[in-house]
Amino acid sequence: MKKIVIVDDEIDYTEILKDFCEMSNMEVVGVGHNGQDAVNLCKEHLPDFLLLDLSMPEFDGFFALKNIKKLNVNVKIIILTGLLTESSIKNLEKYEVFETLIKPVDPNTVIEKINSV
């Protein structure tokens, strides 16, 4: 069973993703709402996948990416973002991101990406 961590500041969206993952026989081991949550949850649960928003208050997705890379955890990261600028695309190139999807994303598409591995 694939272990998933979901981090997005949109609480309703995290609940929808959580429900879809669980209906697809995946274990959601953590849900967070900022980049610090992402780091803590990845360190604690060592998930197979991290579903990560980039734009969040306090600690954004780039904070998470930078700090998760330091943890040396083998997690596949799927970026789910509503805003992808030239600057953020260039910044993402520094990190090993499995997939980048632009919101609104159909949860079935996320499930397909996870199952493609």
Protein Blocks (a to p, Z undefined) as FASTA:
>chain_A
ZZdddddfblklmmmmmmmmmmnopacfbdcfbfklmmmmmmmnopabdcddfbdghiaf
klmmmmmmmnopacddddddfbdcfklmmmmmmpccfbdcdddddfklmmmmmmmZZ
